[in-house]
Amino acid sequence: MRHHSLRRHDRPLYREILVQAFRAAWQEKQYWPLALFASFLLTAGSYDILLTAMNAIVTQATLFDGSSSGVFVNLRAAWIGSGGVFEWMAGVQALIAISLVFLAFVILSVISQGGLVYALGAVRRSQRPTLAQAFRVGGGAFWPVAALNALVLSTLWILRFLMAFPLYLALDRTTPWSWLFYLLSFLLFIAASFIVTLVHIFALNAIILQGAPVAQAIIRGYETFKRHWIITVETAALLFVAAIAVTSAAIVAFFFATIPLIAAFIAATATGSSVTFTIVLGIGLALLLLAMLAVASFITQLQYATWIFLYRRIGEGGVMPKIHRWVRSLFGITIVPQR
């Protein structure tokens, strides 16, 4: 067995990856539209997994009781109970329109996932494909990426359904054992959702950057997580902190940037000028919307870039979890066994 010096060969991992990811997220703004549409199905953020899981579980738990029946009653009354065939046809048309819009966003999200991974993978190799080139690559990989998304989302839905039943029992019986069962199930669900999402991200990299078929990509994604699960957990924790920090900084910056607008809003209210009030309000809402879209795009691209760069770095070898570095530094271990 060969040994190498930890001090001489051990490159920084997170510092290098996060600096590159922040640079790619900020400097490559031409890919923000891809990041925005990609986030419709996959944001690649750890805090999104937790928040989405909690909301979905609470919502889906209502399927086990009668609280959701009112929705169907109201829909039936709105469609066929009050206005005859024309209102029913209008309801069907609205449902079809909503479904088509939803389908369009799903298609754009699938294409954007592939295009964003391709573009950021190229950025790491010091290349800068155009937005059109990235979109074409994403479109060319539509079916395998769509199949991957369908498998992952179906798995998450099944996990959510299984998790919703313990919550229903806890709310229905309110015994210490039912709540303990729910807590353990919730922790297990979060861990399973986290693993499934990370396998999704790594498999997406394998499909786009390595040309792997869907089944092989999922295997590669799972094997990558299994061999480097400590590194992925540490990376997710860092992304969690980074996303909160970026969001907080954006809120503070937006507040100070809109102080003149707030002053104009107060002046318009004081003078009673409805025209000025409407203009200022419209500008404020437009700026808020643009700021929200920009922050969402930046954070999503930051998260995708981090996982892409980590996946490539793992493939290069020589990665070590931060906790291992601390332990080795604490005990003065300066050599790493190499096979």
N, C-alpha and C positions, 0 to 999 in steps of 0.2 A: 504494500500500500504506500502510495506517494503522499507526501505532506507538502503543503505550501504555506508560506507566511501569510497570516491574516492581515498584518499591517501593510505588506507590500502589494498584495493582489486584491484585497477586498475593496471594491469600488463602492461609493455611497449609492444606496438604492433609492430611497424615497426622495431625498433631496434632489437627486438628478432627475428622476421621473417627474416629480411635481413641478420643478422649474420648467422643464420642457413642455409639460401639459399646460401650465399657465401661459407660457409663451405662445403655444399653438392655439389656445382658446382665444387669446386676445389679438394676436397678429393676423390670424387667418379668418377674418370676419366674413370673407366671402362664403364660408361654409356654414354660417349661422342659420340660413334657411333650412339646410339639411338637418342641423341639430334640432331646430324647432319642430319640424315635422317628425323626426325620429323619436322625439320625446313623447309623442302621442301614445306609443306602445311600450317604449323602453327608454327610461331616462338614464339608466346605469348608475343611479345614486342609491346609497345605502339608506338614507333617511326616507326616501320615497317608498322603499319597501315596507318600512315600519308604518308610515302614515297610511299608505294605501291598504295594507293588510288590516289595520284597525278599523278603518272606515268600511271596508268590504265585509268584514266579519259581522260588524254590528248590523249592516244592511241585510246581509244574507240570513242572519238569525231570524228575521221576521218571516222567512219562508216557512218556519216550523210552527208559527201560530197564525191567528186569523187577522193580524194587523195589516197584511198586504192585500186582503180581499177587497178592501175599499177602493183600491186603485183600479181593479178590474171593473168594479161596479160603476165607478165614475166614468171610465172610458166607454163602457157600454151605454150609459145614459147619454153621454156626449155624442156618441156616434148614431145610435138608433132609437134613442128613447124620447127625443124632444123635437126633432125637426124634420123627420122623414128622410127620403132617399138623398136629397141634395146635401144635407149635413153629413150623412153617412159617407157619401162620395168625397166630400171635402176632407173628412177625417182620414179616409184611405189615401187620398192624394198627399196629405200632410205626412202620413206615416211613410209613404214611398219616398217623398222628398227627403225626409230626415234620414232614412235608410241609405239613400244614394249619397248624401253628404258624408255620412259616417263611413260608408264603403270607400269613398274617395280619400278620406283622411287615412284610412287603414292602408290603402294602396300607396299613398305618398309616404307614409311612415315606414313601410317595408322597404321601398326604394331608397329612402333617405338613410335608413340604417346601413344598408350596403354601401351607398355612396360615401357616407361619412367615414366609415371604417377604412374604405379604400383611400380617401383623400388624406386622412390623418396618418395612415400607414405610409403613404408616399411622402408626407411632410417629414416624417422621422428619417427618411432616406434622402432628405434635402431636396425633394422634388415638390412642385406646387401645381398639381393638376387644376384645371379650371372647374368651375361649378358645373358646367355642362358635361365635361368628361366624367366627373364623379357621379353625376346623375345617370349617365349612360351605363356606367359600370353597375350602379345599383339596380337599374332596370334590367340589365342582363342577368343579374343574380336574383331576380325577383322570386322565382318559384322555390328555390332552396331556402331563401331567407323567410319567405312566407310559410313554408312548411315548418321551419324551426320555430317561428313565432306561434303557429297554431299548436304545436306540441307543448311548448312552454306555457302558453296561456291556458290551455286545457288542463295541464297539470296543476297550475296555480288555482284554477277554478275548483278543481276536485278537492284540493287541500283546503280551500276556503270553505267549501261545503261541509267537509268533515269537521272543521274547526267551529263552524257555526252551531253545530248540535250541542257541544259542551256549554257554549254560551247560553243557548236556550234553556238547558237544564239548570244552569246557575241562576238565571233570571226567574225561572218558573218555580224552583224548589227552595232557593236561597238557603241552602245548608252549607256548613263549613266544608264538607266533603265535596259537594258539587262545585264550589268556588275553587277549591284546591285542584280538582280535576280540570277545571277550565284554565287555571293559571298554568298548570303543567302542559296542557294541550296548546295553549297560546305560545308558550316558549318554544315548544317543539315545532309549531307551525311557522314561527318567525325564522327559526334555524333552517327549516326545509325550504321556505321561500327564498331565503338568502342564498342557499346552495343552488337552487334551480335558476335563480337570476344570474348568478355568477357563471354557471355552466352555459347559460344562454349567451352571455357576453363573450366568453372564451370560444364557444362554438361559432359565433358570428365571425370572430377573427379568423378561425380556421377555414371557414367557407370562403371569405373574401380574399384573405391574404395568402392562403395556402392552397386554395382550390379543392378543399376536401368536400366529399359528399356529405349530406346531412347526418346520416348515421355515424360516419367516421368522425365528423366534426363534434358531435355530442360526446362521443367517447373521448376524444382529445380534450374537450372542455372539462369533462369529469376527471380525467386523469391529471390534468393541470391543477385543478382545485385540490384533488386528493393529495398530491405530492407537495403542494405549496399552500395549504390552507391557512397556516399562520400568517404568511405574507399577505394573502388576500383579505383576511380579517383586519390586519393592521392597515392595509390600504383603504378598506372600507371605512374604518374609523377616522383616518386622516381626511378622506373625502367628506365625511359627515361634518367634521369641524370646518373644512374649507368652504363647504356650501353655506353653512350658517354664517361664517365670517363674510363671505362675498355678499350674501343677502343683506346682512346688517349694514355693511359698508354702502351698499347701493341705496338702502333706505335713508341713511344719513345724508349721502350725497344728493339724493333727489330732494330732500327737505330743504337743504341750503340752496340748491339750484333754483328752486321754485319760490324762494322768498319774495322776489319782485312780483311774481304772479299772485301770491297770496295778498301782498299789499294792494295790488290792482283790484283784486276780488273784494277786499274790505272797502276800498274807495268806491267801487261800483255799488256795493250794498248801501253804503252811507248816503250816496247821492241819489239813489233810487233810479239809476239809469239801467233800464232793462236791456238795452242793446249792448252796452259795455259788459253787463253781467253775463249775458249769453255768450258773448265772444270769449271773455276770460274763462268762463266755465268750459266751453268747448275746447279751448287751447289746453287747459289743465287736464281734462280727461284724455285728450289725444297724447299729451306728453306722458301721462301715467301709463297709458296702454303701450306706447313705444318703449318706455322704460321697463315695463314688465316683460315684454317680448324679448328685449335685449338681454336682460338678466337671465331669463329662462334659457335663451340660446347659449349664452356664455357658460352657464353652469353645466348644461347638458354637454356641450363640446368639451369642457374641462374634464368631465367625468368619463366620457368616451375616450378622450386622449390619454387619460391616466391608465385606463385598463388596456388600451391598445399598446402603449409603450411598456407597460408591465408585462404583457403577454410576450412581446418581442424580447424583452430583457430576460425573462425566464427561459426563453428558447436559446438565448446566448449562453446561459449557465452562469454559475458563480454567484447566485443570489442567496441572501441569508436574512432571516427575520431580524427585526430590530431587537426583540427580546433576547435572541441568541447573542447578538452583538454585545448587549449589556452584560449578560452573564459571563461571556468570555472576557470582556474587559474587566469585570469585577474580580474574576479569579486569575487574571493574567494569562489567559490561554491565547496564544498568538499563532497557532498552526491549525489548519483545517484539513482533515483527511480527504483525499481525492481518489476516486476509483479510477 
